[in-house]
Amino acid sequence: MVDVANLTLSGIARADEDQEAFFARVATSPSAPELIPSLVNQITTLGKSVILQDYNDRTALVEAAQSLIYALQTPRESMNRHCWSHATTYACVEIGFDLGLFAILSKDEKPKSTTELAKAVGADPAFLGRILKHLSTMGVILQTGPDEYRRTGTTISLSWKLCIDSYACATNCLTAGVVALPAYLKKAGYVNPSNGKDCAFQRGYQTDLHIFEYLKENPVVASQFNNHMAFYRQGRPSWMDVGFYDVPSLIANVGQDDVLLVDLGGGLGHDISEFRRKWPDAPGRLVLQDTPELTAQSKKKQLHPSIEPMVHDFFTEQPIKGARAYYFHTVIHDWSDDNARKMLKAIADAMKPGFSKVLINDQVVTATDAYWETTSMDLLMMADFATTERTEAEWHRLVKSAGLKIKKIWNVHKGIESLIECELA
Ligand SMILES: C[S@@+](CC[C@H](N)C(=O)[O-])C[C@H]1O[C@@H](n2cnc3c(N)ncnc32)[C@H](O)[C@@H]1O
């Protein structure tokens, strides 16, 4: 039994123990015992009324459950979670992809034996058994008996191309940068990196290229990156949904020949297609801009006929003048303030006063109680792009420096999705 009353959070050893004994006691006791009772109560209360389809409801319960794990686990167990379980799960998932394991497990609800699975994927049962056992301890698959497993929702998703490519993208253009971050920062002197051609990414991937140049040279990874973006956004609140941003005001007074929305760096058109689907009667043209490579790909897709793909470098003069809205989704955060200012100024020059808006769909980092996906993304940006997720004050400063002003920041759930609505200053 842990003697909670005797835990010294102030870091002072008890009179009867030396420093080593103190560290050993702390390392084997719950990390934040004082939080446990209220978190258990919170989970009980939330659990009674949770509507699993409601994003806010479900994530509130997930966050409380995660906080309980962090408080309840000992530092020794946390070390194992950080250093062992995440890395080994990641490896087992990639092995599972290579073997086609998840597609086989996902075929139906029926539990499958290790021998049956090993035969189906062409692997040694003794080897596969170890992989399956770890995947089940980490909730990726479900153990139903000795050497017998069945699928979960996670298993099914791991047989979907968008999800498979998300892991591949992380391996091929994100994670090595993150792993290289401590060494990079040690050398760089612990300041925020600001040069996307000289950051942890180059160290991690042994290249001189900026991540976007790297993707251009590696089309397979570029395609994985695009699928990663598509998977990441699944189920997240969208500004196009009723109750988030005021879309009816945006589309009011837009003529059929006006350009309603220009999606800059819009990738393969996930967003602009979603907009068309959700607002089928919205008037005006929809323009999708990206690099020549992405535009060639999106032209091959079955985009809605009202969507016009167009090659455009967002650092250069914007050819579409006086559109109702110029839209950037997870684009500005890819760039340093200097580059982002250049992009925003190019738009400011094309805007029609009193009519045009800039809509920036990025994250706004909150002062307290930030969301873990936002802080993880912030550090990915630091490692691989030498950029940052911005706070509200940083967004105001950046937008103002480009001759624009923020009219309103539309936020949901701790700023994990924000729409920053800007006008000419
Ligand atoms: C992080 S992705 C965001 C894609 C999309 N907006 C989304 O949220 O799914 C950044 C996009 O910017 C595009 N991009 C990079 N440099 C560009 C440039 N100079 N001009 C136009 N697009 C560019 C990339 O090709 C990529 O599609």
The ligand as a MOL file (V3000), in Angstrom:
LIG
                    3D

  0  0  0     0  0            999 V3000
M  V30 BEGIN CTAB
M  V30 COUNTS 27 29 0 0 0
M  V30 BEGIN ATOM
M  V30 1 C 0.2320 20.9540 -44.2390 0
M  V30 2 S -0.3670 20.8720 -45.8620 0 CHG=1
M  V30 3 C -2.0420 21.4420 -45.6640 0
M  V30 4 C -2.9420 20.9210 -46.7210 0
M  V30 5 C -4.4240 21.2780 -46.5450 0
M  V30 6 N -4.6530 22.6900 -46.4100 0
M  V30 7 C -5.0180 20.5230 -45.3850 0
M  V30 8 O -5.2670 21.1260 -44.3320 0
M  V30 9 O -5.2160 19.3050 -45.5060 0 CHG=-1
M  V30 10 C 0.4200 22.2520 -46.6290 0
M  V30 11 C 0.1080 22.4200 -48.0960 0
M  V30 12 O 0.8230 23.5620 -48.5980 0
M  V30 13 C 1.2730 23.2630 -49.9010 0
M  V30 14 N 2.3750 24.1770 -50.2520 0
M  V30 15 C 3.6500 24.1690 -49.7930 0
M  V30 16 N 4.3570 25.1780 -50.3300 0
M  V30 17 C 3.5080 25.8460 -51.1420 0
M  V30 18 C 3.6320 27.0290 -51.9450 0
M  V30 19 N 4.7840 27.7060 -52.0130 0
M  V30 20 N 2.5430 27.4590 -52.6170 0
M  V30 21 C 1.3710 26.7760 -52.5510 0
M  V30 22 N 1.1720 25.6670 -51.7850 0
M  V30 23 C 2.2410 25.2220 -51.0980 0
M  V30 24 C 1.6760 21.8030 -49.8020 0
M  V30 25 O 1.7590 21.2070 -51.0870 0
M  V30 26 C 0.5560 21.2370 -48.9460 0
M  V30 27 O -0.5350 20.7990 -49.7190 0
M  V30 END ATOM
M  V30 BEGIN BOND
M  V30 1 1 1 2
M  V30 2 1 2 3
M  V30 3 1 2 10
M  V30 4 1 3 4
M  V30 5 1 4 5
M  V30 6 1 5 6
M  V30 7 1 5 7
M  V30 8 2 7 8
M  V30 9 1 7 9
M  V30 10 1 10 11
M  V30 11 1 11 12
M  V30 12 1 11 26
M  V30 13 1 12 13
M  V30 14 1 13 14
M  V30 15 1 13 24
M  V30 16 1 14 15
M  V30 17 1 14 23
M  V30 18 2 15 16
M  V30 19 1 16 17
M  V30 20 1 17 18
M  V30 21 2 17 23
M  V30 22 1 18 19
M  V30 23 2 18 20
M  V30 24 1 20 21
M  V30 25 2 21 22
M  V30 26 1 22 23
M  V30 27 1 24 25
M  V30 28 1 24 26
M  V30 29 1 26 27
M  V30 END BOND
M  V30 END CTAB
M  END
